[in-house]
Amino acid sequence: MASARILIVDDEPDMLDNCTRIVTRLGYDCVTAENGEVALEEFERQRPDLVLTDLKMPEMDGMALMARLHDADPDLPVIMITGFASIESAVAAVREGAFDYLPKSFSVDQLRVAVERALRHRGLQMENRNLRSQLQQTLGFENVVGRSPAMAQVFELVKKAARSEANILVLGESGTGKELIARAIHANSPRAGGPFVPVDCASLPEHLLESELFGHEKGAFTGAVRTKTGLVEAAHRGTLFLDEIGDLPAPLQVKLLRALQERQIRRVGGTGLVDVDVRVVSATNRNLTEAIAKGQFREELYYRINVIAIRLPALRERAGDIPLLAQAFLKRYGHGRVRGLDEAAAGALEHYRWPGNVRELQNVIERACALTDGPVITAKDLPDHVLCPATPAAPLTGPEAQGQGAPVRAEVAAGSDLTLREAKDQWLQVLEVSYLRDLLARHDGNVSSAAKAAGIDRKTFHRLINKYDIRG
């Protein structure tokens, strides 16, 4: 774990140097500022764990600086140091939010004790804050439902992997619950008291993703009106979850690899390096070994994030888990009004193939709870595609696959009575699926390139391929 970072603020160079020398000797990282304005800039840039500040300074004194700092981080401990020691000023500083108060004639031991107490307090506050957040979000294994042999193996591997510091790669189809597993890993790890920071690598435009991940300095580009902390830095001493890492653009793969190797980042537009201590859990539904062979993913980054691989089974591979999951979702969305499923509805859920996996089952149960009139979900409350799955259509080829207006040959829900609109919707789905598959194939699975060719943004394209469970 990285050492604590302490910001020291004093307008007297000798006092600044003295404090820095003592604090550095105690084993902490030091950041210095000669006045309040510089201190605020360094706070935005470095996000210290503790601030030592002189009380009497020109322009912005210690009290005013503390007020500004607490506006940004109410829990940040501030120790006031002054040559004008008095009971009144000490009481005033503590009343206004200072953690402690020292005269400028302090001894090394006095400073050491004050710093250790403040950092211990800070650590407990951060741990309590993160534990409360985890309880609110139910981050443990209790939120991952399953008793099938396939899930039992996953749980066993997650428990072993969580207690290590190794980077983990979670593999599985869309909708299998990769983020839930990542949260369970974090909640059961030594880093559980630190932050869990999720990043969706596929949903952000490429030109914004670098700034989101690594932060930027004020003035780095048009619109950068202030220094911004990136998500990698925000995950300091915790877990960084990189969802859909297979879609990370090549230039950012290089920068991420360097950050993981050096445990340091450089903000966009910055020159200095910032230490980061993160454990990375990544997830993807792509075959990264194929992406490496096609030159779409860096091999060095793959081995860096894939120290331990955890594969999540598709829902169709989890025999017996569908009723358990359905009941869990009923408790969440039934609000005590809807308590079960009748035999026909339960049977339909068991026989459906669930291409969208657990996420699709969740959506189906939520919809059924909203539509049912009674305490039990019946078959009529389920969507038609779950009750009467469409016969798979033959692959489209030639101009049909290109969406150039040729007749679409598709099978439409055999044995069911569809309205014209319902039949049209199914035909259009067949065309859309075929178009997206062909487009991905022609662009070697590169989502950004395929989305550009389709004339839509990357986020919309990704939502469509997730909807139809299409993989490049």
N, C-alpha and C positions, 0 to 999 in steps of 0.2 A: 504494500500500500504506500502511496506517496505521502510525504510529510505534510503537516499543516502549513498553510500559506498565511503569513501575517503582514498586514499593511501598516507601516510606521509613518506617521505624519508629524513633522516638526519644522518650524521655520528657522531653527538654529542648526547650522551644519554640524557643529561638534556634538550636539545632543543626538542628532539623527544618526551620525556615525557610531556613537557609543551604543545606542539602543540596537542598531543593526548588528554590531559586532557581538553583543551579548546574545541576542536572539538566534543568530546564525550558529553560535557556539552551542546553543541548547539543542540544535538539530532541526530547526525550522527553516522553511523557505521565506525569504524576506522580499518585500516590495516597498519602496520608499517614495515619499512625496514631500515636497517642501512647502506646500500650501493646500488649502481645501479644494481648490478647483482641480489641481493635478491629482489629488487624492480621489476625487469622484471619477476622473477619467481612468485611473488605475483600478478602481473598484469595478467599473464596467468591464475592463479588459481582463482582470485577473481573478475576480470573484474570491476575495480572501475569506479565510475562516475566522479571522479576528483582526480588529483594528486597535492600534495604540496611537493615540493622538494627543498633541499638546492642547491645553485648554485655551491659552492666550496666544492667538495668532492674528495678524492683520487681515483685513477684508472679510474673511470667513473664519470665525473662531471655532473651537472644538465642539461647542454646543450646537452651533448651526450645522456643522459638518455631520454630527451624529444624527440630527433630525433628517438631513437629506439621505443619509445612509439607511436609516430605519424606514424611510418611505419606500426604498427599493427592497430591503430585506429586514423585516421587523425583528427577526431573531438573531441578527448579527451582534455578537458581543463587542462592546467598545470599552476600552480601558483609558480613562483620562489621566494625563500626566501634566503637572503644573508646578511652577516654582512659587506660586502664590497659595500655598496650602493653607486651608482654613476649614473649620467645621462647616461653615455656611456653604462654601463652594462645593465641598464634598457631598453634602446633603442635596444640594441643588442638582449636581451632576447625576447622582443616583436616582433622584426623583424624575429626572428627564429621560432616564433609560440607560445610563451607563452601567456596565456590569461591575466595574471596580474603579478605584481611584488611588493614584500613587503620587507622592511628592517627587520633585525632580532629584531629591537627595536619596532616592531609593537605592537599596543594595541589590546585588545580583540575585540573592536568594528571594528577596521580596518580589522582584520582577518575575523570576522563575515560577514562584508559587501562584502569582496572579495569572500568568499566562496559562499554566497547566489547569487551574480551576476554570478559566474561561473556555478553554478548548474542550475540557471534559463536559462542561455544561452545553456547549455547542453540539458535541457529539450526541449527547442524550436527546437534545431537542430534535436533531435531524433524524435520529433513529425512531423516536416516537412519532414524528410527522409521517415518516415513510410507512411505519407499521399501521398507523391509522388509515393511511391511503390504501394499503394492501387489504385491510379488513373490509373497507368499503367496496373494493373491487373484487373481493373473494378470489385472491390470486393463488391459493394453494391447490393441492390435489383434489380437494372437495368439489372444485368446479369442473373437473375433468371426469366425466361419467363414463364408466365402462367396466365390465367384468369378463369380457371375452379373453381367451388366451393371448390374442394378438395385443390387446391393450395391457394385459398383465406384464408382458415382456417390456412394453414401453415404460410403464411405471417403474419397473425395477431398474431399467437403464437410466431413467431420469433421476432417480434417487441417488444413484452412484455418481452420475455426472455432475449433479448439482453441488456436491460437496467439494468439488475440485475448482481450480481457477482456469481450467482449459476452455478454449473457445469451442462452441457447439454449433453444428449445422443441423437444423430440423428440416427434414424432407417430407414431402407428401403432396397429394393433390389439393387443389383449391377447396377450402371449406372443411378441412379435416381437423382444424383447431390448432394450428401451429403457434399462434400467439398465446393461446391458453397454456400450452406446454412451456413456452418461453417464460411466461409469468410464473408458472409453477417451479421452474428451474431457479429463477431469481429468489422466490419466496423461501425456498429450501436451501439456499446457499449461504455462505458466510457474509455475502454482500446484501442480505435481506434488509438491513437497516439503511442501505443507500438507495438512490433513485433507480427506477426502471424507466428507461426512455425508449419508446418505440418509434421507428422511422420507417415509413412506407416508401421504399426506393422507386416504386412504380408510379406513385400518384403525383409526384412533384415534377414540374418541367425541369429539364436538364440544366437550364441557366440559373435556376433558383436552388437546385439541390445542393450545390457546393456551399453556398452561403448558409443554408439550413444546417448542413452537417458540420461545417467547420467555423461558422460565424464570419463576421466581417468587421473591419475597422470603419470608423466614421470617415465618410468621403471616399470609400473604396470604389463606389460606382454611383451613378445617378439614383437618387432616392435613399442612399445610405446616410441618413441624417444623424445617426448615432451608432456607437459601437454595439454590436450584437453578439451575444454568446451563442455558439453553435450547439447542436444537439449532442455531439460527441463530448464536448466539454461539460454539458449539463449532466451527462451520465457519470461524471467523475466519482470514483469510489462505489459505483453501482454497476448496472447491467445495461448495455446498449443492444437493443433488439433491431436488427436490420431485416425487415420483411421484404420479400421479393428481391433479394440481393442479386439474383441472376439478371435483373434489368438495370443494374447500376451501370451508367455509361463508362466507357473505357478510361477516359481521363481521370474520373473519380476513383476508379479501381486502383490506379497507381497511387493517388494521394492517400486513400484509405490504407493500402498496404504499408506505405511509409509510416503512417500514424501508428499502426499496430506494431510495427517493428521497433520504432523509436520511442513509442509511448509519449509522443509530443505532436502537437498540431500547429499549423500556422494559419491564422485567419486570413480571409480574402482581403488583399490590400495591406496586410501586415508584414512586418519584417522579423518580429520576435517570435520565439517559440513558447508554447504554453504546455506545461506538463499535464498529461491526462492518465488516469488510472481506471481503465474500464475493462469489464469482461464482456466479450461480444458473443451474442447468440444470434445466428442468422437463420433465415428460412427461405425456401424457394420451392416452386412446383416444377421448375425446369430441370432438365438433365444437364448438370454443369460439366460433366466429362465430355458430353457432345459439344457443349458450348465452347469448351477449351479447344477441342479438335477443330472447330470452325473459326477459331481466333476471336471469339466473342467474350471470353472470360479469361482472366490472367491465371495461369497455373499456380504461380506463387501465392496469390491471394486465396485460391481454393484450398491449398494446404494449410494456410494460416488460419482460416476460419473453420476448417473441417478437422479439428483435432479429434473430436468425438461426433459421430453422425448418429442421429436418431430419426428413424423413418416411421412416420405415422401411417397406419393402415387406412385404406378407404373404408367408408361405412359398410359397403357391401362385403368387406372381408371381416367384419366384426360380428360374428354370429351371436345373436342374443342381446346385443346392445341397443337395438332400435327401441324396444319397449321401455328400457331404462331411460334412454334419452328423451323419449316422448313424454314420460311421466315427469322428468325434470323440467322440461319446457312447459308442461301443463301447470306446474306449481308456479312458474314464473309469470305466465301470461293468463292463466285462468282466474287469478285474483280470488280464489276461493269459490267462485261461481261454477267454473267448469272443472270437474274432478276426474274424468276418465274418458275412455274410448269404448265404443261398442265393438262387438266381435268383427263385424265387416270392416270397420275403419282400421282396427288393429291389423287385420289380415292384409289389407291393401298396403299399409305401411311396410309390413314385413316382406311383401313380394316386389315392391318397387326397387329399382336398382340404385337410386340416389346418386345421379351423376354430380350433383352439387354437394354431396356428403352431408356432414352434420349441419352446416349452415343452411342448406336447403331444407332439411328436416325441421330446423328451428323456425324458418319462415312459414312452412306449411302449418305447423302447430299454432303459431301466433295468428295466422289468418283464420284457422278453424275456430280458435277461441273467440275471435272477434265476430264471426258469422253465426255460430251456433245459437239456437234459441233455448237450449236446455242445458242441464248439468253434464251431459255426456256427448262427446263428439261422435257423429254418425258419418257414414260414407258420403252422404250428400253435402257435408261440410268440407270435404276434401276437394282439391282441384282436379279437373278432368284428367290432366296428364298423369296424376298419381293413380287414379282409378283405372284408366285405359291408356297405358303408355303407347306412344306411336310406334309403329313398325319402323325400324331403321331404314332410312332412304338409301338407295344406291348412290355411291359417290358420283358427283357431277364432274364432267370432264369438258375439255375444249372451251367453247365460248360460254357454255352454261356456267362453268366454274369461274369464269372471269366476270360474270354478272353483266353480259353484253346484250341481254334482252332475248336470248333464245328460250324456247319453252322449258319450263322446269319440270322434270319428271320426279315426282315425290309421292311416297305412300302417305296417306292421311288416315290416322287413327282407325285401323281396321275394326269393323264391327260396331262403330259408334255412330250415333246420329248427331252430326254437327250442323250448326247453322252456317250460312255462307261466310259470315265474318270469321267464325272459328276455323273453318277450313282454310280460308285465306291466310289467317295468322300462322297456321301450321306450315303452309307452303312457304311463306315468307321467312319463317325460322329456318327451314331447310336451306333456302337460298343464302341466308345470312351466315349460317354455320359453314357452308361450303366455301363461300367467298372469303371468310376470315381464315379458314384453314389453308386455302390456296395462297392467300396473301402472305401468311406467316412462312409457308414453305418456300415461296419465291424470295423471301428476305432472310432465309436461314434462321428463322426464329427470333430475329431482332425486332422487338416490339416498337422501338422508336422509329425505325425505318418503315415498318409496315404501317404504323399509324399515320406517318407523313404521306405515304402513298395513298392511304384511304381518305385523306383529307380531314382527319379528325385528330384531336389531341391525344396524347399518350394515356391520360387517365381514362378517357372515354373508351379507347380501344381496349385497355386492360380490363375495364368493367365488362365489356362484351365477351372477351375470351374467358373470363371467370364465370359469367352467366351460363355459357355453353360448355364449360369445362374443357376448353381447347388448350392444348399445350403445343408449343413449337417444337 
